[in-house]
Each structure stands twice: as C-alpha cells, then as structure tokens.
Amino acid sequence: MRSSVRLRILITCGVLVAAGVGGWQLLPSDGERTAPITVGTTDKVTSLDPAGAYDAGSWAMYSNVFQSLLTFKPGFTTPVPDAAESCKFVNTKLTTYQCVVRDDLKFANGRKITGADVQFSFERMLGIKTDVGPQPLFPTLKSVVAEGQKVTFNLSGRDATFPLKLATGAGSIVDRSAYPAKSLRTGTTVDGSGPYVLKEYKPGESARLEPNPNYKGAITKTGRTVVVKYFKESEQLAAAWKAREISVTHRQMPPAFINSLKDASKDGTRITEAASAEIRNLNFNVRPDSVMAKKAIRQAVAAVVDRPAITTETYKGTVEPLYSLIPQGFVGHSTAFYDVTPEPDKAKAARLLRAADVDTPVKFTLGHSKDATYDAEAAQLKKQLEDTGLFEVEVVAVDWQSFQKAYAKGSYDAYTVGWLPDFPDSDSFTAPLVGTDNTLHNAFSNARIDSLIAATQQFSDRSRATNDFRDIQAEVAKEVPLVPLWQKKDYVLSSEDVTGSQFLSDGTGIWRLWELSWI
C-alpha cells in the first residue's frame, strides 16, 4: 500500500503458565515429531464457500485452503503477489486494476488455475449476494474481464484500497469446474490452491489441514499438519487448554483466564500479546419497524453507556474503551463519541427522549452471540440502561450462525458484534460498518457519510484521507447507527514445544497456520 498507514503490531513474548497446567513433553532427540499441531478457537466457520461468509472464523480457514491474487506478509500492510505474478493500477485514475495470474498454479485437485477462474470467483460472489456474504466489500467493482492469465477489474470510481481488498478472504479463488455459478456449494470439502488441503472437516467440531504439495505462491514453507478444534464458548476452550487437549489457542479465551496467565510464574506456556485492531460495537437496527429508527433513542443509549465499567468489570482490563469508529493505530482515529458525551449522562439521555416526545421506558431487544463473556457484557449493558429508568431491555442470546441470520433479517433492535478489519486500512472500519448496504444489515444509509467514504478511497497516500475519516466519525457520533464499545488486544497461547505462534495473527485477517512447528 502506497501510504503512510502503519498497523503497529507490538509483539511481546514471555514464558508464562496458568496454575494447574504442567509442562508439555518435548520431542526426544532421536527423531522428528510428526504429530499434528492442535489449535483451539471459538471462532466459527459459517461456510466453506468463500461466497457465503464474511466473518473471522471462515476467513481464517480461507487464508489456509484458498489463494487470493495478493496477500500480506507478517507485519506488513502492503499486499504482495500470491496467486498473481503481478498486479497494478493501469493509470492514475485508480479505476482500472490489472493482475496477471501465475502460469504454474494448480488447484489441489491438479487442475490448472487460469484467469477465467478468477473472473468466475468474483462474478459468482457478487451474483450470489448472500445475506452474510462478502460482496459489501466491493461496492466499486463494476466488472471483471479475463483474457488468458490477465485479469482486469473495472471500478465505478477511484479506489486506492482495492488491492488490499483483493488480499482478503473475499478474493479467494475457486475452481470454476467444481463450484456452482449461482448458488453456494454445500458439503464438507473445498477445492482451492492454498498452502493447506482440507482433509477432514466436522462442522462445529474440527478441521484437519495437511500441507498442499501443489502450492506455489508467496509462502516459502507450507508448515505442519494442523488440526483445528472449534469450541462453542470461551470457557470450553480454556478447559481444553488446561487439559492439554490443544497446543495453541487463539480467539477467544475468557478475560479472567488471560489475567491468570499474566500473573502466573511457572514455565510451560508461551503467550503472545499483540496490539489488535479488533473492536466491538453496539449496533442499531434502523428499519422503520424498530424503535431504534428514531435517532433520539439511539443518541440516548449512547449517552448512558459506561465503557470503562464494561472493560474493567466484564473484560478484566483485557480490552480498552473505544470512543470512535476507527480504532487506535489507524489513520483518522478520533474520540468522536467522547467529544459528544465524555461521561455517562442520564440527564442528557432523558432530555433527548423528552425533546423527541418519546415515552419511557423505551423497550427494545438486545441480541448477541451466546458465550459466557458476551452474556456478561449484555447483562452489564442491560443493567446500565435499565438503572436509568429510561429503558427496558430484553436480552436474546443464540448460537453464532443463528445470530448472524437473525440480525441480518432485522430480528433485534440492537445487537453487539465484534469486528476485525478485512485489511489494514481505516476504510475497513467505515464502508463495511456505516456505508449504505453495509455488512451489519442494519438498513442505515447516510448520503454525507457515503460521500466521505468515497472521498477517502481516492488517495494512494492514505494520510491525505485523515480529515475525511475524522469527519465520518463525527457524523457517526451524531447519527449513531452504532456505539463503539472497546478495542481488544490479541492473545495467542502456545505450549513450550511449539514455535511460530507469534506469527499466527497480526491484524490483517490472515491465520498463518503454516508458521506453526514443533521445536
């Protein structure tokens, strides 16, 4: 990326252990350890088809079993070629982007990858347009044309961020002979060309990934066999870690457990703490049939939310209060919500509701994905709001996939969702979250914000978009389609006999399982 944006990844590695967790046995010196490395996570894979998912768990899988034209190397924010031999804008207008696909690539099934596969992958993703798919990431993509190995992307407007979007899970290349053009592929197999082959997949339980012998691209090593175990809740993940059922964990350990690791003094566990771009927002459904369609109600909720209480009581200091749409470390970060209401203000909320002639208490539903930590967060929000006497909140907790479908249909008045950037740029927090037809499916649309988003996308030097990003956040703080809650640090735990865990995640949305190895 030709800009001054820098995602500052601060890696701190220490050797720590939770009480009651003993040391893992190291490999005897007379042989190489060949057992799979087991990784645990609470992230969910919504779909194995890249056209059908726009969430962290699914994209973590895609970054291992599929290739995109471009990718990110650890710690860098400028994409480099992966399935592409080269990529570039063909003129200074930033409306035509061209890539040449490598001529020596094969899918894991042995079929050669061509430019037609790239065209097919993008056209089917945009055409299928599922409720929880990644098509909102490409509002400027007008057409894709393949001529042999050359692929041309024609954009409806200037978009300096387009190369970064190609490097995401949304840019995954699928085999056009193995995927239906107009519907999602079902089943438990994939046909990709990434550094791993999905050998076995049990939805919601586990995935076995083995190195792909046909892989050629940006990665120089394809790593060890990995088994990913999926856990429904963070407490289950913590229990598996304590029982030594897994050797690496990433997203999401219970906050109290993370703190216990920080305070431990025994050997046996490596913990990597990285500054993260993960945020969490309270989002509002602004459809006409929701009480949150009225701006004054949204503003009143924003006026009484106590972020420090949530970060200290629910998250035990493992997250930091966030008062803006764009988190710290990104161009244009501001404190727009703090500037409007520095402290929780019940009197201000009451004035807003009275001025809009709103009867109290305002009754509304608050949805979230079921998990012990998120249960506590929702309970905290409910208490904060109801203690004012101005609101009556019904909390609804369901499993992740049901939750995604429900908020996309407008089943809740408000709902909490975590967000990881698709790529290391502030645009990843604006267009997908508050642009028209955003990925939150909350029906919010604002012409001024859309205009400002388009303005930010014009600059190759991303620092030139700083004022526009700040203006977007000021407008969001006024219109309140969402309330930022917190920004999170990223924690990766590994046993002492595993190396490479510090490279597993760096805020670019790529899950580098190939970096893991036995010592």
SULQUIJO-V670118 format. One record per helix or strand of 3 or more residues. SS is the DSSP state (H for helix, E for strand). FROM is the first residue (numbers start at 1). TO is the last residue. Records with the same first field share a line. If there is no record, write none. Layout:
# SULQUIJO-V670118
SS->FROM-TO / FROM-TO
This chain:
# SULQUIJO-V670118
E->12-16 / 37-41 / 84-89 / 96-101 / 141-147 / 150-155 / 196-202 / 206-211 / 226-230 / 248-250 / 269-284 / 319-321 / 362-369 / 391-398 / 414-419 / 482-495
H->50-52 / 56-65 / 115-128 / 135-138 / 162-166 / 169-171 / 234-242 / 255-263 / 291-293 / 295-304 / 307-314 / 336-340 / 346-355 / 372-386 / 400-409 / 427-434 / 447-456 / 462-479 / 501-503 / 513-515
